Every structure is written in C-alpha cells, then in structure tokens.
Amino acid sequence: MRALIIRHHQPSDAGYVGERLVQRGFELVDMLLVPDADFARPHVTVAFPDPRAYDLIVPLGALWSVYDHAAIGTWIGDELAFLRAAVEADVPVLGICFGAQALAAALGGSVERAARPEIGWTDVQSDDPDLVGEGPWFQWHFDRIVVPPAAKELARTALAPQAYVVGRSLGLQFHPEVTPAGVQAWLDIGGAAEVAKHGYVPEELVRPKAGARERTHALVDNFLDRIARI
C-alpha cells in the first residue's frame, strides 16, 4: 500500500501519523510542494499525480491560508482539484490542519478567518470519541473550517470545527502528527515570534504531552479501519 504525504513546505512531516502508517504496512511517498528557496514567495508550479496511484493521501499543514491565492499562487487551485479528484475516485484522504481546510474547500465547504488563533494543547468535544478522542490535541491555526454540505462534523471546540468525515475521508483541524521536534522546527522558522505576539509561551508548546503518540496511533487505526476501510 502507498500513502502520498503532501508536505506544503519544510520542515513539516508526517510525524506520529506517518510512523503508524508505516507500522500498518504503508510505503510513504513524500511530495514537497514549496522548496526552501521559494518559501518567501511560494508561487511555484506543482504537477499533482493521478490520485488513483495511491491507497491514501495525507495533505499536511501549512502556514498560509487556503483562501489567500495572492500569497500562495496557482498551486492551491491545483491542489483543491487534486483532492476533489481523489474523493471522486474513492481514494481516502486524511487531511490535517491546512490539509483539512483544503479538503473542505475542494468539496464545497470553505475556510474563513477565526475569531482568534488556537495554539497549543487543547481538548475537543467529540461526538465519536472512539474515532476522534477528546484529546488533548495540538493546535496551531488562525483560520476555521466551514464543513462541506456532504460532510458530517464529528468534533469541535468553541472556536472551530475540529473533525469531519465525508465518504472514506477525514479532515482534522488539529495536528495529531506533531512531535516535540516538529513543534521546535516550526518555532525555529519564525513561529516563536508569531506565537509570542499572541500571548503564548514558545517553551511551553514544545514540552512533550503524555500519551500523544498513543492517541495518534489509535486515531490512525480507527480511521483506517472504520472510515478509509483499508
């Protein structure tokens, strides 16, 4: 089995999610959209593959907003078309943060600026805690998802929807994949100043959270068994 991991920029990676996918027998195929040299102005041309070449597609987070086409460039429209084609071809998608927002936009939902950011470890209210546990889950986002008409919202905070399912696909606003090293990498590329500006303490964000790996592994297992049915 092959899982396409869409990394929008460095240093994001699949972390605990990728770890569990490998343990479940997946070969991870890495696709980096924006190289380091283009990070400041990510107007790159991206050739997305045929989604039917994969058993699972996992678009990860990004520091841009899905609706900010002027900042991103043309590839966001191409990515939305790719995700739409994947769902139409019955290829499961596990969208994470920006990836979940992009999936929502591709399927008739939308993305809008949230009233405030959600950053750090956060409990969520879940209608299906056996699939999406109530956390805590790591958050780092400034936008919120408007769930597509055909989707079912599964989890939320007071600020934003946190999980939704559509067909064999699952969108997650939070970051189940994140490791302490991953958080530190985000802080190192400018995130520390950003979160401090909003009143968060960078050093507190990078502290390991007990049980995070195990909760993520359980989430991946339940997604694969119950939603993706792989």
Contacts in CASP RR format, 6 or more apart in sequence:
PFRMAT RR
TARGET T0000
AUTHOR 0000-0000-0000
METHOD contacts of the structure
MODEL  1
MRALIIRHHQPSDAGYVGERLVQRGFELVDMLLVPDADFARPHVTVAFPD
PRAYDLIVPLGALWSVYDHAAIGTWIGDELAFLRAAVEADVPVLGICFGA
QALAAALGGSVERAARPEIGWTDVQSDDPDLVGEGPWFQWHFDRIVVPPA
AKELARTALAPQAYVVGRSLGLQFHPEVTPAGVQAWLDIGGAAEVAKHGY
VPEELVRPKAGARERTHALVDNFLDRIARI
1 25 0 8 1.000
1 26 0 8 1.000
1 27 0 8 1.000
1 55 0 8 1.000
1 56 0 8 1.000
1 230 0 8 1.000
2 26 0 8 1.000
2 27 0 8 1.000
2 29 0 8 1.000
2 53 0 8 1.000
2 54 0 8 1.000
2 55 0 8 1.000
2 56 0 8 1.000
3 18 0 8 1.000
3 21 0 8 1.000
3 26 0 8 1.000
3 27 0 8 1.000
3 28 0 8 1.000
3 29 0 8 1.000
3 54 0 8 1.000
3 55 0 8 1.000
3 56 0 8 1.000
3 57 0 8 1.000
3 58 0 8 1.000
4 29 0 8 1.000
4 31 0 8 1.000
4 49 0 8 1.000
4 51 0 8 1.000
4 53 0 8 1.000
4 54 0 8 1.000
4 56 0 8 1.000
4 57 0 8 1.000
4 58 0 8 1.000
5 13 0 8 1.000
5 14 0 8 1.000
5 18 0 8 1.000
5 28 0 8 1.000
5 29 0 8 1.000
5 30 0 8 1.000
5 31 0 8 1.000
5 58 0 8 1.000
5 60 0 8 1.000
6 31 0 8 1.000
6 33 0 8 1.000
6 57 0 8 1.000
6 58 0 8 1.000
6 59 0 8 1.000
6 60 0 8 1.000
6 79 0 8 1.000
6 99 0 8 1.000
7 13 0 8 1.000
7 30 0 8 1.000
7 31 0 8 1.000
7 32 0 8 1.000
7 33 0 8 1.000
7 60 0 8 1.000
8 33 0 8 1.000
8 34 0 8 1.000
8 59 0 8 1.000
8 60 0 8 1.000
8 61 0 8 1.000
8 62 0 8 1.000
8 64 0 8 1.000
8 98 0 8 1.000
9 32 0 8 1.000
9 33 0 8 1.000
9 34 0 8 1.000
9 36 0 8 1.000
9 39 0 8 1.000
9 42 0 8 1.000
9 62 0 8 1.000
9 63 0 8 1.000
10 32 0 8 1.000
10 35 0 8 1.000
10 36 0 8 1.000
10 39 0 8 1.000
10 189 0 8 1.000
11 182 0 8 1.000
11 185 0 8 1.000
11 186 0 8 1.000
11 189 0 8 1.000
12 60 0 8 1.000
12 61 0 8 1.000
12 62 0 8 1.000
12 182 0 8 1.000
12 186 0 8 1.000
13 60 0 8 1.000
13 177 0 8 1.000
13 182 0 8 1.000
14 21 0 8 1.000
14 28 0 8 1.000
14 58 0 8 1.000
14 60 0 8 1.000
14 177 0 8 1.000
15 177 0 8 1.000
15 178 0 8 1.000
15 179 0 8 1.000
15 182 0 8 1.000
16 176 0 8 1.000
16 177 0 8 1.000
16 178 0 8 1.000
16 179 0 8 1.000
16 212 0 8 1.000
16 213 0 8 1.000
16 216 0 8 1.000
16 217 0 8 1.000
17 58 0 8 1.000
17 94 0 8 1.000
17 96 0 8 1.000
17 176 0 8 1.000
17 177 0 8 1.000
17 216 0 8 1.000
17 220 0 8 1.000
18 26 0 8 1.000
18 28 0 8 1.000
18 58 0 8 1.000
18 177 0 8 1.000
18 220 0 8 1.000
19 213 0 8 1.000
19 217 0 8 1.000
20 216 0 8 1.000
20 217 0 8 1.000
20 220 0 8 1.000
20 221 0 8 1.000
21 28 0 8 1.000
21 56 0 8 1.000
21 58 0 8 1.000
21 220 0 8 1.000
22 28 0 8 1.000
23 217 0 8 1.000
24 220 0 8 1.000
24 221 0 8 1.000
24 224 0 8 1.000
26 55 0 8 1.000
26 56 0 8 1.000
29 54 0 8 1.000
31 49 0 8 1.000
33 42 0 8 1.000
33 44 0 8 1.000
33 46 0 8 1.000
33 75 0 8 1.000
33 79 0 8 1.000
34 42 0 8 1.000
34 44 0 8 1.000
34 75 0 8 1.000
35 44 0 8 1.000
38 44 0 8 1.000
42 64 0 8 1.000
42 71 0 8 1.000
42 72 0 8 1.000
42 73 0 8 1.000
42 75 0 8 1.000
43 72 0 8 1.000
43 73 0 8 1.000
43 74 0 8 1.000
44 73 0 8 1.000
44 75 0 8 1.000
45 74 0 8 1.000
45 75 0 8 1.000
46 75 0 8 1.000
46 78 0 8 1.000
46 79 0 8 1.000
48 78 0 8 1.000
48 79 0 8 1.000
48 81 0 8 1.000
48 82 0 8 1.000
51 57 0 8 1.000
51 82 0 8 1.000
51 85 0 8 1.000
51 86 0 8 1.000
51 89 0 8 1.000
51 91 0 8 1.000
52 89 0 8 1.000
52 91 0 8 1.000
54 91 0 8 1.000
55 91 0 8 1.000
55 92 0 8 1.000
55 230 0 8 1.000
56 91 0 8 1.000
56 92 0 8 1.000
56 93 0 8 1.000
56 94 0 8 1.000
56 228 0 8 1.000
56 230 0 8 1.000
57 83 0 8 1.000
57 86 0 8 1.000
57 91 0 8 1.000
57 92 0 8 1.000
57 93 0 8 1.000
57 94 0 8 1.000
58 93 0 8 1.000
58 94 0 8 1.000
58 95 0 8 1.000
58 96 0 8 1.000
59 79 0 8 1.000
59 83 0 8 1.000
59 93 0 8 1.000
59 95 0 8 1.000
59 96 0 8 1.000
59 98 0 8 1.000
59 99 0 8 1.000
59 102 0 8 1.000
59 103 0 8 1.000
60 95 0 8 1.000
60 96 0 8 1.000
60 97 0 8 1.000
60 98 0 8 1.000
60 99 0 8 1.000
60 177 0 8 1.000
61 96 0 8 1.000
61 97 0 8 1.000
61 98 0 8 1.000
61 99 0 8 1.000
61 175 0 8 1.000
62 97 0 8 1.000
62 98 0 8 1.000
62 99 0 8 1.000
64 71 0 8 1.000
64 72 0 8 1.000
64 98 0 8 1.000
65 71 0 8 1.000
65 111 0 8 1.000
65 113 0 8 1.000
65 142 0 8 1.000
65 143 0 8 1.000
66 76 0 8 1.000
66 98 0 8 1.000
66 101 0 8 1.000
66 102 0 8 1.000
66 105 0 8 1.000
66 111 0 8 1.000
66 143 0 8 1.000
67 105 0 8 1.000
67 110 0 8 1.000
67 111 0 8 1.000
67 112 0 8 1.000
67 143 0 8 1.000
69 76 0 8 1.000
69 77 0 8 1.000
76 102 0 8 1.000
79 102 0 8 1.000
79 106 0 8 1.000
80 102 0 8 1.000
80 105 0 8 1.000
80 106 0 8 1.000
81 106 0 8 1.000
83 93 0 8 1.000
83 102 0 8 1.000
83 103 0 8 1.000
83 106 0 8 1.000
83 107 0 8 1.000
84 106 0 8 1.000
84 107 0 8 1.000
86 93 0 8 1.000
86 169 0 8 1.000
87 93 0 8 1.000
87 103 0 8 1.000
87 106 0 8 1.000
87 107 0 8 1.000
87 166 0 8 1.000
87 167 0 8 1.000
87 169 0 8 1.000
90 168 0 8 1.000
91 168 0 8 1.000
92 168 0 8 1.000
92 169 0 8 1.000
92 170 0 8 1.000
92 227 0 8 1.000
92 228 0 8 1.000
92 230 0 8 1.000
93 103 0 8 1.000
93 169 0 8 1.000
93 170 0 8 1.000
93 171 0 8 1.000
94 169 0 8 1.000
94 170 0 8 1.000
94 171 0 8 1.000
94 172 0 8 1.000
94 220 0 8 1.000
94 223 0 8 1.000
94 228 0 8 1.000
95 102 0 8 1.000
95 103 0 8 1.000
95 169 0 8 1.000
95 170 0 8 1.000
95 171 0 8 1.000
95 172 0 8 1.000
96 171 0 8 1.000
96 172 0 8 1.000
96 175 0 8 1.000
96 176 0 8 1.000
96 177 0 8 1.000
97 140 0 8 1.000
97 141 0 8 1.000
97 172 0 8 1.000
97 173 0 8 1.000
97 174 0 8 1.000
97 175 0 8 1.000
98 141 0 8 1.000
99 171 0 8 1.000
100 145 0 8 1.000
100 164 0 8 1.000
100 171 0 8 1.000
100 172 0 8 1.000
100 173 0 8 1.000
101 111 0 8 1.000
101 143 0 8 1.000
101 145 0 8 1.000
101 173 0 8 1.000
103 166 0 8 1.000
103 169 0 8 1.000
103 171 0 8 1.000
104 110 0 8 1.000
104 111 0 8 1.000
104 145 0 8 1.000
104 146 0 8 1.000
104 147 0 8 1.000
104 148 0 8 1.000
104 151 0 8 1.000
104 164 0 8 1.000
104 171 0 8 1.000
105 111 0 8 1.000
107 148 0 8 1.000
107 150 0 8 1.000
107 151 0 8 1.000
107 166 0 8 1.000
108 148 0 8 1.000
108 149 0 8 1.000
109 145 0 8 1.000
109 146 0 8 1.000
109 147 0 8 1.000
109 148 0 8 1.000
109 149 0 8 1.000
110 145 0 8 1.000
110 146 0 8 1.000
111 143 0 8 1.000
111 144 0 8 1.000
111 145 0 8 1.000
111 146 0 8 1.000
112 143 0 8 1.000
112 144 0 8 1.000
112 146 0 8 1.000
113 142 0 8 1.000
113 143 0 8 1.000
113 144 0 8 1.000
114 141 0 8 1.000
114 142 0 8 1.000
114 143 0 8 1.000
114 144 0 8 1.000
114 159 0 8 1.000
114 160 0 8 1.000
115 159 0 8 1.000
116 159 0 8 1.000
116 198 0 8 1.000
117 140 0 8 1.000
117 141 0 8 1.000
117 142 0 8 1.000
117 198 0 8 1.000
118 139 0 8 1.000
118 140 0 8 1.000
118 141 0 8 1.000
118 157 0 8 1.000
118 159 0 8 1.000
118 160 0 8 1.000
119 139 0 8 1.000
119 140 0 8 1.000
119 141 0 8 1.000
119 195 0 8 1.000
119 198 0 8 1.000
119 200 0 8 1.000
119 205 0 8 1.000
120 138 0 8 1.000
120 139 0 8 1.000
120 140 0 8 1.000
120 200 0 8 1.000
120 205 0 8 1.000
121 136 0 8 1.000
121 137 0 8 1.000
121 138 0 8 1.000
121 139 0 8 1.000
121 209 0 8 1.000
122 135 0 8 1.000
122 136 0 8 1.000
122 137 0 8 1.000
122 138 0 8 1.000
122 139 0 8 1.000
122 157 0 8 1.000
122 174 0 8 1.000
123 134 0 8 1.000
123 135 0 8 1.000
123 136 0 8 1.000
123 137 0 8 1.000
123 157 0 8 1.000
124 132 0 8 1.000
124 133 0 8 1.000
124 134 0 8 1.000
124 135 0 8 1.000
124 137 0 8 1.000
124 155 0 8 1.000
124 156 0 8 1.000
124 157 0 8 1.000
124 162 0 8 1.000
124 163 0 8 1.000
124 174 0 8 1.000
125 134 0 8 1.000
125 155 0 8 1.000
125 156 0 8 1.000
125 157 0 8 1.000
126 132 0 8 1.000
126 133 0 8 1.000
126 134 0 8 1.000
126 154 0 8 1.000
126 155 0 8 1.000
126 162 0 8 1.000
126 163 0 8 1.000
127 153 0 8 1.000
127 154 0 8 1.000
127 155 0 8 1.000
128 154 0 8 1.000
128 155 0 8 1.000
130 222 0 8 1.000
131 154 0 8 1.000
131 163 0 8 1.000
131 219 0 8 1.000
131 222 0 8 1.000
131 223 0 8 1.000
131 226 0 8 1.000
131 227 0 8 1.000
132 154 0 8 1.000
132 155 0 8 1.000
132 162 0 8 1.000
132 163 0 8 1.000
132 172 0 8 1.000
132 219 0 8 1.000
133 155 0 8 1.000
133 215 0 8 1.000
133 218 0 8 1.000
133 219 0 8 1.000
134 155 0 8 1.000
135 215 0 8 1.000
136 209 0 8 1.000
137 162 0 8 1.000
137 174 0 8 1.000
137 175 0 8 1.000
137 176 0 8 1.000
137 215 0 8 1.000
138 174 0 8 1.000
138 175 0 8 1.000
138 176 0 8 1.000
138 178 0 8 1.000
138 183 0 8 1.000
138 209 0 8 1.000
138 212 0 8 1.000
139 173 0 8 1.000
139 174 0 8 1.000
139 175 0 8 1.000
140 175 0 8 1.000
140 186 0 8 1.000
140 195 0 8 1.000
141 160 0 8 1.000
141 173 0 8 1.000
144 159 0 8 1.000
144 160 0 8 1.000
144 161 0 8 1.000
144 173 0 8 1.000
145 160 0 8 1.000
145 161 0 8 1.000
145 164 0 8 1.000
145 173 0 8 1.000
146 161 0 8 1.000
147 153 0 8 1.000
147 161 0 8 1.000
147 164 0 8 1.000
148 164 0 8 1.000
148 166 0 8 1.000
150 166 0 8 1.000
150 167 0 8 1.000
151 164 0 8 1.000
151 165 0 8 1.000
151 166 0 8 1.000
152 164 0 8 1.000
152 165 0 8 1.000
152 166 0 8 1.000
153 161 0 8 1.000
153 163 0 8 1.000
153 164 0 8 1.000
154 162 0 8 1.000
154 163 0 8 1.000
154 164 0 8 1.000
154 165 0 8 1.000
155 161 0 8 1.000
155 162 0 8 1.000
155 163 0 8 1.000
156 162 0 8 1.000
156 163 0 8 1.000
160 173 0 8 1.000
161 173 0 8 1.000
162 172 0 8 1.000
162 173 0 8 1.000
162 174 0 8 1.000
163 170 0 8 1.000
163 171 0 8 1.000
163 172 0 8 1.000
163 173 0 8 1.000
163 174 0 8 1.000
164 170 0 8 1.000
164 171 0 8 1.000
165 171 0 8 1.000
165 227 0 8 1.000
167 227 0 8 1.000
168 227 0 8 1.000
168 228 0 8 1.000
168 229 0 8 1.000
169 227 0 8 1.000
169 228 0 8 1.000
170 223 0 8 1.000
170 227 0 8 1.000
170 228 0 8 1.000
176 215 0 8 1.000
176 216 0 8 1.000
176 219 0 8 1.000
176 220 0 8 1.000
177 216 0 8 1.000
178 212 0 8 1.000
180 206 0 8 1.000
180 207 0 8 1.000
180 208 0 8 1.000
183 205 0 8 1.000
183 206 0 8 1.000
184 206 0 8 1.000
187 195 0 8 1.000
187 202 0 8 1.000
187 205 0 8 1.000
187 206 0 8 1.000
191 202 0 8 1.000
192 202 0 8 1.000
195 201 0 8 1.000
195 202 0 8 1.000
195 205 0 8 1.000
196 202 0 8 1.000
224 230 0 8 1.000
END
